[in-house]
Amino acid sequence: MNLTPRRLILALTLCLPLTAAAQTNPAEAIFAALNRSAADWNRGDLDAFATSYKNSPDILFIGHKISRGYTQMLATYKAAYPTPEKRGTLTFTQLEAQPLDAHFATATGHFHLDRTPAGGGNADGYFLLVLENTPAGWKIVRDDSTSLPPTPAPTSAP
């Protein structure tokens, strides 16, 4: 096949939207960032885990208390989860992402911490995140995480 400059330009033009869409799919990029953060958590690297948040004094984390700014958010995580037993193994399920525009999106999902009784027992909850599309990728700027009440351990009948 002889590709003239005109045919080459046409072929490249037809391929560009497919390539751009694959590289800029917000949901896929957000899910990849969340999965990276879970892997960092599970390695025990809270500093790497925190890079899923925008390093800004303006971020907001709503959990048992409100933390403002990157430094306070990271300190809250380190105080609440100081040991491997307290951190457990983090998994995310039921992930959904909704782009709001080219710069912002929301993500919702379920988190589960698999922990021993000595580590505090398993923990579950839901989250709503607002993420900003930054030059470094999608970063969390608002995190509203709600823990579910612990499920009582089953008792055996006498």
Secondary structure as UniProt FT lines:
FT   HELIX           5..24
FT   HELIX           26..42
FT   TURN            43..44
FT   HELIX           46..50
FT   TURN            51..52
FT   TURN            57..58
FT   STRAND          60..62
FT   STRAND          66..68
FT   HELIX           70..80
FT   HELIX           84..87
FT   STRAND          89..99
FT   STRAND          104..114
FT   HELIX           117..119
FT   STRAND          123..134
FT   TURN            135..136
FT   STRAND          137..147
//
